[in-house]
Amino acid sequence: MSDAVKRPVAGCLCCVLGLALLAQLAFRTEAFGRLDANILSHLAAHDHGIVAPAASSFSFLADPLPQLALLVGVCAIALYRRLPRLALASAVLVLGANVTTQALKAVLSHPRFQPILGYQQVGATAFPSGHATAALAMACAYALVVPRRWRPATIALGALLTVAIGCSRVILHRHYPSDVLGGWLVAAGWCFAVVATLRYFATAGTGVSIGPRG
């Protein structure tokens, strides 16, 4: 296995281990749980004025219908550039990350009562955040298919929107910060896995490329 493949494989494994550790801290460590709740309480306290509508607008971008439209856009770009394998890889990345998060929500469903939140407790199926997963997975998909000269701007915009959507979920009192971080780890893990797969087949001489020129 070449170094070009080993690096994203290592990144994927780090995301898996990081997610396992984060779940352990979120569900079983009292001090971490209090910190998580304190950050949530502080950010949610700013849910007034124009903050709530702005947070709702950003959050909406990661809802299913907007995400479906964005995924169509990703595939359209890849197909327009005559890169069908990247269209398939992007779809696998986005769908795989979202399905994984929904499965983890069911498996890890567990109440996390925190006194500081009073009657506004976060739901038992909040970890990991589906919106955070969707946002980062889509940002990675666009970075994968756009021309190289557009990639820095695409990554910057994707990162900005990903952070905005993640923060909006906390401000709207839908998730703990750890839920958002967990969603990002799921999406990043899938991105590393897809990149590793593409690089493996590229080095095997199948003609797959993850870094198209132009």
C-alpha positions in Angstrom: 0.0 0.0 0.0 1.5 3.4 -1.1 1.9 6.3 1.3 -0.8 8.2 -0.7 -3.3 5.5 0.3 -1.9 5.0 3.8 -2.5 8.6 4.9 -6.2 8.7 4.3 -6.6 5.2 5.8 -4.8 6.5 8.9 -7.1 9.6 8.9 -10.2 7.3 8.7 -9.0 5.2 11.6 -8.2 8.3 13.7 -11.8 9.5 13.1 -13.2 6.1 14.2 -11.1 6.1 17.3 -11.9 9.8 18.0 -15.6 9.1 17.7 -15.4 6.1 20.1 -13.5 8.2 22.6 -15.9 11.1 22.2 -18.9 8.9 22.8 -17.3 7.5 25.9 -16.7 11.0 27.3 -20.1 12.3 26.3 -22.1 9.4 27.9 -19.9 8.2 30.7 -17.8 11.1 32.0 -19.5 13.4 34.4 -17.1 16.3 34.2 -17.2 16.2 30.4 -21.0 16.1 30.4 -21.1 19.2 32.6 -18.7 21.0 30.3 -20.8 20.0 27.3 -24.0 21.3 29.0 -22.4 24.5 30.1 -21.2 25.4 26.6 -24.7 24.5 25.3 -26.4 26.7 27.9 -24.1 29.6 27.2 -24.5 29.5 23.4 -28.3 28.9 23.6 -28.6 31.9 25.9 -27.9 34.0 22.8 -31.0 32.7 21.0 -32.8 36.0 20.7 -33.1 38.9 18.3 -31.7 38.1 14.9 -29.6 35.2 16.2 -32.4 32.6 16.2 -33.6 33.4 12.6 -30.1 33.3 11.4 -29.4 30.0 13.1 -32.5 28.5 11.7 -31.5 29.6 8.2 -28.1 28.0 8.4 -29.6 24.9 10.0 -32.1 24.6 7.1 -29.2 24.1 4.7 -28.6 20.7 6.2 -32.2 19.5 6.1 -32.9 16.6 3.7 -34.4 18.5 0.8 -31.6 21.2 0.5 -29.0 18.4 0.9 -30.6 16.4 -1.9 -30.5 19.5 -4.1 -26.9 20.0 -3.2 -26.0 16.4 -3.9 -27.6 16.7 -7.3 -25.3 19.7 -7.9 -22.3 17.7 -6.9 -23.1 14.9 -9.3 -23.9 17.4 -12.0 -20.5 19.0 -11.7 -18.7 15.7 -11.8 -20.7 14.4 -14.8 -20.2 17.8 -16.6 -16.5 17.3 -16.2 -16.8 13.7 -17.4 -15.8 12.2 -14.1 -18.5 9.7 -13.4 -16.4 7.9 -10.8 -16.1 11.1 -8.8 -19.9 11.5 -9.0 -20.3 8.0 -7.6 -17.7 8.5 -4.9 -19.3 11.8 -3.8 -22.7 10.1 -3.6 -21.2 7.2 -1.6 -19.5 9.8 0.7 -22.7 11.8 1.4 -25.1 8.9 1.7 -22.7 6.7 3.6 -22.0 9.4 6.2 -25.7 10.2 6.7 -26.7 6.6 7.0 -23.9 5.9 9.5 -25.0 8.8 11.7 -28.6 7.7 11.7 -27.6 4.1 12.6 -25.3 5.5 15.4 -28.2 7.6 16.7 -30.3 4.4 17.1 -27.5 2.3 18.6 -26.2 5.0 21.0 -29.6 6.4 22.1 -29.1 7.3 25.7 -30.5 10.1 27.9 -28.0 12.6 29.2 -29.7 14.6 31.9 -27.9 17.8 32.9 -29.4 19.9 35.8 -28.2 23.1 34.3 -30.5 22.6 31.3 -33.6 22.3 33.4 -36.7 21.2 31.4 -34.8 21.9 28.1 -32.9 18.6 28.0 -31.4 17.4 24.7 -33.0 14.3 23.1 -31.6 10.8 23.7 -30.9 10.3 20.0 -28.9 13.5 19.5 -25.4 11.9 19.2 -24.0 12.3 16.6 -25.6 15.3 14.9 -27.2 14.5 11.6 -27.0 18.2 10.4 -23.3 18.4 11.3 -22.7 15.2 9.4 -24.6 16.3 6.4 -22.9 19.7 6.2 -19.3 18.4 6.4 -20.0 15.5 4.1 -21.4 17.8 1.5 -18.6 20.2 1.8 -16.1 17.4 1.3 -18.1 16.1 -1.7 -17.9 19.5 -3.4 -14.2 19.8 -2.7 -13.7 16.4 -4.4 -15.4 17.3 -7.7 -14.6 21.0 -8.4 -11.7 21.9 -10.6 -8.4 22.3 -8.7 -8.3 26.1 -9.1 -11.7 26.4 -7.4 -10.8 24.0 -4.6 -9.3 26.5 -2.0 -12.4 28.8 -2.3 -14.7 25.7 -2.1 -13.0 24.4 1.0 -13.1 27.8 2.7 -16.8 28.3 2.0 -17.6 24.7 2.9 -15.7 25.0 6.2 -17.5 28.3 7.0 -20.9 26.8 6.3 -20.1 23.6 8.2 -19.1 25.6 11.3 -22.2 27.9 11.0 -24.5 24.9 10.7 -22.9 23.2 13.6 -23.1 26.2 15.9 -26.7 26.8 14.8 -27.7 23.4 16.1 -26.3 24.2 19.5 -27.7 27.8 19.6 -31.1 26.3 18.7 -30.7 23.9 21.7 -30.9 20.8 19.4 -27.5 19.4 20.3 -24.6 19.4 22.7 -21.3 20.5 21.2 -20.1 16.9 21.4 -23.0 15.9 19.1 -21.8 18.3 16.5 -18.2 17.1 16.8 -19.3 13.6 16.5 -21.2 14.3 13.3 -18.0 15.9 11.9 -16.0 12.9 12.8 -18.4 10.6 11.0 -18.3 12.7 7.8 -14.5 13.1 8.0 -14.1 9.4 8.4 -16.2 8.7 5.3 -14.3 11.3 3.4 -10.9 9.7 4.3 -12.3 6.3 3.4 -13.5 7.4 -0.1 -10.3 9.3 -0.8 -8.3 6.2 0.2 -10.4 4.0 -2.1 -10.0 6.4 -5.1 -6.2 6.6 -4.5 -5.9 2.8 -4.2 -7.6 2.2 -7.6 -5.7 5.1 -9.1 -2.4 3.5 -8.1 -3.6 0.2 -9.3 -3.8 1.7 -12.8 -7.6 1.9 -13.3 -7.5 5.5 -14.3 -9.4 6.9 -11.3 -8.2 10.3 -10.2 -9.1 12.3 -7.1 -7.2 15.4 -8.2 -8.4 16.2 -11.8 -6.5 18.9 -13.5 -8.0 22.2 -14.7 
